Each structure stands twice: as structure tokens, then as C-alpha cells.
């Protein structure tokens, strides 16, 4: 272990962890940084990286609302830290503990080109998977360390690994802050990766390193590119808006620990579902067992504990519907030997392509059509109009 990491690990003793728009391509004189979606977790991470001098970046407390808004706020905070020289664009590490673990996976999938690596200590990616928001392609350059504690976590990790996610799974028990930081410090964000691959369902999150998808048309299909969306579990659910919970929470009831973006249902973070149709739910594992026994949709009533108040909510038990099938995906490669920039896309009719100087001159090829011989570095705007691909300088 490097001396500074040894010093950090010793300083932490037996502390256990159980319970980073286009950025500058040149590395400033900043330090590695920890980025958090949850500003409330910042003091703990600041303690763990204090001896290293790493900054901890989090969105303002006022931004702790819907997760997509928090992702944008965190992105802005990271950009500011890079611009003022306090953080290194190549070493921004996304982190989260406990309930924020699902948010780590979701954020990488939404905004893949900011982070050098990510760590989720506890929690589970399953809520993000079940919400239809996890795309394996987006993890191509973002390795993830997941410290899991649930009985099913290893199986979930293996499914992610089989889909191509560069995931390292470790048991949460006994994992120290020093070990986490040592793992993170091994990774750097590539400035101009020669092979990129991203998929999205949202124009808000359509940036993929040196490509930004601008306009979409479901009619522009490309059977060469399949979807990399991780498939939700097939099990019955309460029609309460896709809430998430920790399987190993001891109860009472089911603790609501995740709500999807723009959630408008009756639940609130921190609620506990304590009964279903008059049957007590002692803990999350019993709730899972109850739902697994139901194979038909029907009306239902749940009792929710919210602080000292108990609230009855009329709802339905539903079977999952397939996630929306139309997404946009883009792959880009720089073929060094052929001096060719090759782009393949699905559902994309306009994109911006930032070409670095070391790749020129090169032929720019989109979906098998050579568009131009690019002589100089810079941004090119690619469009499809009347089934004809065109390339032009990006508007200023």
C-alpha cells in the first residue's frame, strides 16, 4: 500500500463503511474529489478523506429534491470545483452509502462521462433497475465498487457483471474507508476515449464523452444496436409509483428509501408500509414473500406509518409493464490505423461531435456513410434530413 494510503487506513482504524456537460480535457492542478448526491453524508466522507486533502463535493441542501434535479445540481458543483482548480476532472469519484447506493448506479447511467469511478457502500441497484433507468453500456468507462450486505446482493452483482458492467463486488462487513479510497485512487477518467457507448431515454442526459445526442426520432431505428437496459424483476407490486426499499431493513414494515424522478404518488421518503389488506408486514423480507404469492392484479389497501401518524392508502396490486422500449443509443470509435471516426446510432437525428486534434486528419463516418474528411479539430454538427446524413461546423 502507498504510504499516504497506509497513513489514511491507520488513521481510520477499524471504521467500517457498513452502517464527476463536457469537462476540461487537460488536467488542472486539482486533487481527486469525492462527489455525493446526498449533501447530508458530506461530513462523514470529509472525515475519511481529511488526511488526503481531497475535497468533497455535494449539491446544495436546497437541491435535495427529485433525483434528476440533484444530478444536475451535483454536475454544476463538480464543474465549479474543476474550474476553480480545487478538483481534478480526471479523478472525480461518485460515492454513496446506504439508501444512496441506488442513486450511485442511477447517476452513472444518467451521466456517465463525469466520473473516474464510483462506489456504493450498502444499498442496491435494484430500485434503479426496476425503474427501467439502468443501461449497461453507460458503465463502459466507469468501474464500480459495490459493498453489498443483502442476501441477494451477490446475485444482482453477477447479473450486472454478465451484462458487461465493470463491477467489483465485496461484502460490506469489514470494509474500511482506507480500502475504499485505495480502490478509487487506482482509476482515472479517460480524456478522449477512442471507444464510447451510451444509451438514454432522456434528452436531458444525452452526453457521451465526445458526442452529444441532440435530436431524436423513434423512426430512425438501427437493428445493429440493441438496448442495454437492465430488465426489471417480474413480480407483483403496489401501484404506488415505483418506490424502492432495502431488503435487509429490520422493520417495522417496509422503509421507503427511494422514489423515482418527478414522483407524484402518495408516499414520502421515510414512510413505512406496515400492513397490506389488514395483514401486518413485520419487515421487508416478509413483504417480498407476500408479493411473490400474488399473480393477479386486484385492489388493495396499505397502512403507512409516517412519523407518529398512520395513513390508509387505497391502491392496486399490479403486474409490471415492460419499460418504454424506445431509447437512443450511440457508439463512437476512433480507428487509429484507418484514421477514421466511426459513429453508429439508433433513434438519433442530430448530434454534436467534438473531435480532438490528435485524431485529425480523419474520415468522419456515420452509420456507414462517409460524411467528410475532417482536417482540423473542433465540433461538427451531424444531422439527418430526408434520410440524408450531413456534417457541418457546429453553430457558435
C-alpha positions as CSV (number, residue, x, y, z in Angstrom):
1,X,0.0,0.0,0.0
2,X,1.3,3.5,-0.8
3,X,2.5,5.4,2.2
4,X,-0.3,8.0,2.1
5,X,-2.9,5.3,1.9
6,X,-1.3,3.4,4.7
7,X,-1.4,6.5,6.8
8,X,-5.1,7.0,5.9
9,X,-6.0,3.5,6.7
10,X,-4.3,3.7,10.1
11,X,-5.9,7.0,10.9
12,X,-9.3,5.4,10.2
13,X,-8.5,2.4,12.3
14,X,-11.5,0.0,12.2
15,X,-14.0,2.5,10.9
16,X,-16.4,0.4,8.8
17,X,-18.5,1.6,5.9
18,X,-21.3,-0.9,6.7
19,X,-23.6,1.4,8.5
20,X,-17.9,13.7,-11.6
21,X,-21.5,18.8,-19.8
22,X,-18.1,18.4,-21.2
23,X,-15.4,18.9,-18.7
24,X,-11.9,20.2,-19.4
25,X,-9.8,17.7,-21.2
26,X,-6.5,18.9,-19.7
27,X,-5.9,18.0,-16.0
28,X,-5.7,21.1,-13.8
29,X,-3.7,21.2,-10.6
30,X,-6.6,20.0,-8.6
31,X,-7.0,17.0,-6.3
32,X,-9.0,13.8,-6.5
33,X,-12.5,14.6,-5.2
34,X,-15.5,12.7,-3.7
35,X,-18.9,13.6,-5.3
36,X,-22.1,12.9,-3.4
37,X,-25.8,13.2,-4.3
38,X,-26.6,13.4,-0.6
39,X,-25.2,16.6,1.0
40,X,-26.1,15.2,4.4
41,X,-23.5,12.5,4.0
42,X,-20.7,15.0,3.3
43,X,-19.4,15.3,6.9
44,X,-18.6,11.6,7.1
45,X,-16.8,11.5,3.8
46,X,-14.9,14.7,4.8
47,X,-13.7,12.9,7.9
48,X,-12.5,9.9,5.8
49,X,-10.5,11.9,3.3
50,X,-9.3,14.7,5.5
51,X,-5.7,13.5,5.7
52,X,-5.5,13.2,2.0
53,X,-6.8,16.7,1.4
54,X,-9.5,15.5,-1.1
55,X,-12.4,17.9,-1.5
56,X,-16.0,16.5,-1.0
57,X,-18.5,17.9,-3.5
58,X,-22.2,17.8,-3.0
59,X,-25.2,19.8,-4.3
60,X,-26.7,22.5,-2.1
61,X,-29.1,21.2,0.6
62,X,-31.8,23.1,-1.2
63,X,-31.3,20.8,-4.2
64,X,-32.2,17.6,-2.3
65,X,-35.4,17.0,-4.2
66,X,-36.0,14.8,-7.2
67,X,-33.0,12.7,-8.2
68,X,-32.6,14.1,-11.7
69,X,-32.5,17.7,-10.3
70,X,-29.9,16.6,-7.8
71,X,-27.8,15.1,-10.5
72,X,-27.9,18.3,-12.4
73,X,-27.0,20.3,-9.2
74,X,-24.1,17.9,-8.5
75,X,-22.9,18.2,-12.0
76,X,-22.8,22.0,-11.7
77,X,-21.0,21.7,-8.3
78,X,-18.4,19.4,-9.9
79,X,-17.9,21.8,-12.9
80,X,-17.4,24.7,-10.5
81,X,-14.8,22.7,-8.5
82,X,-12.9,21.8,-11.7
83,X,-12.9,25.4,-12.9
84,X,-11.6,26.9,-9.7
85,X,-8.8,24.3,-9.6
86,X,-9.8,22.5,-6.4
87,X,-10.7,19.3,-8.2
88,X,-9.1,17.2,-11.0
89,X,-11.5,16.5,-13.8
90,X,-9.8,13.1,-14.4
91,X,-10.3,12.0,-10.8
92,X,-13.9,12.7,-9.7
93,X,-15.3,9.8,-7.7
94,X,-19.0,9.3,-7.2
95,X,-19.9,7.8,-3.9
96,X,-22.9,6.9,-1.8
97,X,-23.8,4.9,1.4
98,X,-26.8,3.1,2.5
99,X,-30.0,4.3,0.8
100,X,-27.9,6.4,-1.6
101,X,-26.4,3.3,-3.2
102,X,-29.2,3.0,-5.8
103,X,-28.6,6.6,-6.7
104,X,-24.9,5.9,-7.4
105,X,-25.8,3.4,-10.1
106,X,-28.6,5.6,-11.5
107,X,-26.4,8.7,-11.7
108,X,-23.6,6.8,-13.6
109,X,-26.3,5.6,-16.0
110,X,-27.7,9.1,-16.4
111,X,-24.3,11.0,-16.6
112,X,-21.5,8.5,-17.4
113,X,-18.8,10.9,-18.7
114,X,-18.0,12.8,-15.5
115,X,-16.8,10.0,-13.2
116,X,-13.5,8.2,-13.0
117,X,-15.1,5.5,-10.8
118,X,-18.0,5.1,-8.4
119,X,-18.5,3.3,-5.1
120,X,-21.8,2.3,-3.5
121,X,-21.5,1.2,0.1
122,X,-24.7,-0.7,1.0
123,X,-27.9,-0.1,-0.8
124,X,-28.7,-1.9,-4.0
125,X,-29.0,-1.0,-7.7
126,X,-32.3,-3.0,-7.9
127,X,-34.6,0.1,-7.5
128,X,-32.8,1.8,-10.4
129,X,-33.1,-1.5,-12.4
130,X,-36.8,-1.9,-11.6
131,X,-37.4,1.7,-12.6
132,X,-36.0,1.0,-16.1
133,X,-33.2,3.5,-15.6
134,X,-30.0,1.4,-15.8
135,X,-28.1,0.9,-19.0
136,X,-25.1,-1.4,-19.0
137,X,-23.4,0.5,-21.9
138,X,-23.1,3.7,-19.8
139,X,-20.7,2.0,-17.4
140,X,-18.1,1.2,-20.1
141,X,-15.5,3.6,-18.6
142,X,-16.8,3.9,-15.0
143,X,-15.8,0.9,-12.8
144,X,-18.0,0.5,-9.8
145,X,-17.2,-0.9,-6.3
146,X,-20.3,-2.2,-4.6
147,X,-20.1,-3.2,-1.0
148,X,-23.3,-5.3,-0.5
149,X,-24.9,-6.6,2.6
150,X,-28.2,-8.1,1.4
151,X,-28.7,-11.8,0.9
152,X,-29.5,-11.3,-2.8
153,X,-26.8,-8.7,-3.5
154,X,-24.2,-11.1,-4.9
155,X,-26.7,-12.5,-7.4
156,X,-27.6,-8.9,-8.5
157,X,-23.9,-8.2,-8.9
158,X,-23.4,-11.2,-11.0
159,X,-26.3,-10.2,-13.3
160,X,-24.7,-6.7,-13.8
161,X,-21.3,-8.3,-14.5
162,X,-22.8,-10.6,-17.0
163,X,-24.3,-7.6,-18.8
164,X,-20.9,-6.0,-19.1
165,X,-20.9,-3.6,-16.1
166,X,-17.3,-3.4,-14.8
167,X,-18.4,-4.1,-11.2
168,X,-16.4,-5.3,-8.3
169,X,-18.5,-6.8,-5.5
170,X,-17.3,-7.0,-1.9
171,X,-19.1,-7.8,1.3
172,X,-19.7,-4.6,3.3
173,X,-18.8,-6.2,6.6
174,X,-15.2,-5.3,7.5
175,X,-14.7,-3.0,4.5
176,X,-12.7,0.0,5.7
177,X,-12.6,3.6,4.5
178,X,-8.9,3.1,3.6
179,X,-9.7,0.2,1.3
180,X,-12.4,2.2,-0.5
181,X,-10.2,5.2,-1.1
182,X,-7.3,2.9,-2.2
183,X,-9.6,1.3,-4.8
184,X,-10.9,4.7,-6.0
185,X,-7.4,6.1,-6.4
186,X,-6.5,3.5,-9.0
187,X,-8.9,4.9,-11.5
188,X,-8.7,7.9,-13.8
189,X,-11.3,9.3,-16.3
190,X,-10.0,8.9,-19.8
191,X,-9.9,12.3,-21.5
192,X,-10.7,11.2,-25.1
193,X,-11.7,7.5,-25.0
194,X,-11.3,6.1,-28.5
195,X,-14.4,3.8,-28.0
196,X,-17.6,5.1,-26.4
197,X,-21.1,3.7,-26.0
198,X,-24.1,5.3,-24.3
199,X,-27.8,4.8,-24.2
200,X,-30.5,7.2,-22.9
201,X,-34.2,7.7,-22.6
202,X,-33.9,11.4,-21.8
203,X,-32.7,14.3,-23.9
204,X,-31.6,15.9,-20.6
205,X,-29.0,13.2,-20.2
206,X,-27.7,12.6,-23.7
207,X,-24.0,13.4,-23.5
208,X,-21.5,10.6,-24.2
209,X,-17.9,11.9,-23.8
210,X,-17.1,13.5,-27.2
211,X,-20.6,13.0,-28.6
212,X,-23.8,14.8,-27.5
213,X,-27.1,13.4,-28.9
214,X,-29.3,16.5,-29.7
215,X,-32.5,15.3,-31.5
216,X,-34.4,12.0,-31.5
217,X,-36.8,10.2,-33.8
218,X,-38.1,6.7,-33.0
219,X,-38.4,6.1,-36.7
220,X,-34.6,6.2,-37.1
221,X,-34.2,2.6,-35.9
222,X,-30.9,0.7,-36.2
223,X,-31.2,-3.1,-35.6
224,X,-27.4,-3.3,-35.2
225,X,-27.7,-1.6,-31.8
226,X,-29.8,-3.5,-29.2
227,X,-30.8,-1.9,-25.9
228,X,-28.6,-2.4,-22.9
229,X,-31.3,-1.6,-20.4
230,X,-31.2,-3.9,-17.4
231,X,-34.5,-5.7,-17.2
232,X,-36.7,-5.2,-14.1
233,X,-37.8,-8.1,-12.0
234,X,-41.0,-9.8,-12.9
235,X,-43.1,-9.7,-9.7
236,X,-46.2,-8.0,-8.5
237,X,-46.0,-4.6,-7.0
238,X,-48.1,-2.0,-5.2
239,X,-49.2,0.7,-7.7
240,X,-47.7,3.5,-5.6
241,X,-45.2,4.9,-8.1
242,X,-42.2,2.6,-8.2
243,X,-40.8,3.2,-4.7
244,X,-37.6,1.5,-3.6
245,X,-36.6,-0.2,-0.3
246,X,-33.8,-2.1,1.3
247,X,-34.5,-5.8,1.5
248,X,-32.5,-6.3,4.7
249,X,-34.2,-3.4,6.7
250,X,-35.3,-5.0,10.0
251,X,-38.6,-3.1,10.1
252,X,-41.1,-2.5,11.3
253,X,-42.7,-2.6,7.9
254,X,-41.1,-1.6,4.6
255,X,-39.0,1.6,4.7
256,X,-39.4,3.8,1.6
257,X,-35.8,4.7,0.8
258,X,-36.1,5.6,-2.9
259,X,-38.6,7.5,-5.0
260,X,-38.2,7.9,-8.8
261,X,-37.7,11.2,-10.6
262,X,-40.7,13.5,-10.7
263,X,-42.5,11.2,-8.3
264,X,-46.2,12.3,-7.7
265,X,-47.6,9.4,-5.7
266,X,-48.8,9.3,-2.1
267,X,-45.6,8.1,-0.5
268,X,-42.8,10.2,1.1
269,X,-39.2,9.3,1.8
270,X,-39.0,7.7,5.2
271,X,-42.6,6.3,5.2
272,X,-43.0,2.7,6.4
273,X,-45.6,0.4,4.8
274,X,-46.7,-1.6,7.9
275,X,-49.8,-3.5,6.6
276,X,-51.3,-4.9,3.4
277,X,-55.0,-5.7,3.3
278,X,-55.1,-5.9,7.1
279,X,-52.1,-8.2,7.3
280,X,-49.1,-6.9,9.3
281,X,-45.8,-6.6,7.5
282,X,-43.0,-7.1,10.1
283,X,-40.1,-6.4,7.7
284,X,-39.1,-6.0,4.1
285,X,-38.4,-9.7,3.6
286,X,-41.9,-10.7,4.6
287,X,-43.3,-8.1,2.2
288,X,-41.3,-9.6,-0.6
289,X,-42.7,-13.0,0.3
290,X,-46.3,-11.7,0.3
291,X,-45.9,-10.0,-3.1
292,X,-44.4,-13.1,-4.7
293,X,-47.5,-15.1,-3.8
294,X,-49.8,-12.7,-5.8
295,X,-50.2,-13.5,-9.5
296,X,-53.2,-11.3,-10.4
297,X,-53.9,-7.6,-10.4
298,X,-56.5,-6.5,-7.8
299,X,-57.5,-3.6,-5.5
300,X,-55.5,-3.4,-2.2
301,X,-55.2,-1.2,0.8
302,X,-52.0,-0.4,2.7
303,X,-51.3,1.2,6.1
304,X,-48.4,3.6,6.1
305,X,-46.6,4.8,9.2
306,X,-45.5,8.4,8.7
307,X,-43.9,9.6,11.9
308,X,-46.5,9.2,14.6
309,X,-49.3,9.1,12.1
310,X,-50.9,6.1,10.4
311,X,-52.3,6.7,7.0
312,X,-54.6,4.3,5.0
313,X,-54.0,4.4,1.2
314,X,-56.2,2.7,-1.3
315,X,-54.2,1.3,-4.2
316,X,-53.9,-1.7,-6.5
317,X,-51.6,-4.6,-6.8
318,X,-50.3,-4.6,-10.4
319,X,-48.0,-6.8,-12.5
320,X,-45.0,-5.0,-14.1
321,X,-45.3,-3.5,-17.5
322,X,-42.3,-3.5,-19.8
323,X,-40.2,-0.4,-19.6
324,X,-40.6,2.0,-22.5
325,X,-38.9,0.4,-25.4
326,X,-37.7,3.4,-27.4
327,X,-34.3,4.7,-26.3
328,X,-31.4,6.4,-28.1
329,X,-28.0,4.8,-28.3
330,X,-24.8,5.9,-29.8
331,X,-21.4,4.2,-30.3
332,X,-18.3,6.0,-31.4
333,X,-14.9,4.7,-32.3
334,X,-11.6,6.3,-33.5
335,X,-9.9,3.7,-35.7
336,X,-6.3,4.8,-35.4
337,X,-4.9,2.6,-38.2
338,X,-7.6,3.6,-40.7
339,X,-7.7,7.3,-39.4
340,X,-11.5,7.1,-39.3
341,X,-14.0,8.3,-36.8
342,X,-16.8,5.8,-36.9
343,X,-20.2,6.5,-35.4
344,X,-23.2,4.2,-35.2
345,X,-26.5,5.4,-33.7
346,X,-30.1,4.5,-33.1
347,X,-33.0,7.0,-32.8
348,X,-30.7,10.0,-33.2
349,X,-31.2,12.5,-36.0
350,X,-28.8,15.2,-34.8
351,X,-25.6,15.1,-32.7
352,X,-22.6,17.2,-31.9
353,X,-19.2,15.6,-32.2
354,X,-16.1,17.1,-30.6
355,X,-13.0,15.9,-32.5
356,X,-9.7,16.2,-30.6
357,X,-6.6,17.4,-32.6
358,X,-4.7,14.1,-32.2
359,X,-7.3,12.4,-34.3
360,X,-7.0,14.6,-37.4
361,X,-7.0,14.3,-40.3
362,X,-9.6,11.6,-40.3
363,X,-12.7,10.4,-42.3
364,X,-15.9,11.0,-40.4
365,X,-18.4,8.1,-40.9
366,X,-21.9,8.0,-39.6
367,X,-24.0,4.8,-39.9
368,X,-21.8,3.6,-42.7
369,X,-21.9,6.8,-44.7
370,X,-18.6,8.7,-45.1
371,X,-19.5,12.4,-44.5
372,X,-16.3,14.3,-44.8
373,X,-12.5,14.3,-44.4
374,X,-12.0,16.2,-41.2
375,X,-8.8,18.3,-41.5
376,X,-9.0,20.2,-38.2
377,X,-10.1,19.6,-34.7
378,X,-13.3,21.0,-33.4
379,X,-17.1,20.5,-33.2
380,X,-19.0,19.0,-36.0
381,X,-22.8,19.0,-36.2
382,X,-24.2,15.8,-37.7
383,X,-27.8,15.8,-38.9
384,X,-30.2,13.5,-40.8
385,X,-32.7,15.3,-43.1
386,X,-34.9,13.4,-45.5
387,X,-32.8,10.3,-44.9
388,X,-29.6,12.1,-45.9
389,X,-26.7,12.4,-43.4
390,X,-24.9,15.7,-43.3
391,X,-22.0,17.2,-41.4
392,X,-21.2,20.9,-40.8
393,X,-19.3,23.0,-38.3
394,X,-21.3,23.4,-35.0
395,X,-23.0,26.8,-34.7
396,X,-21.3,29.1,-32.3
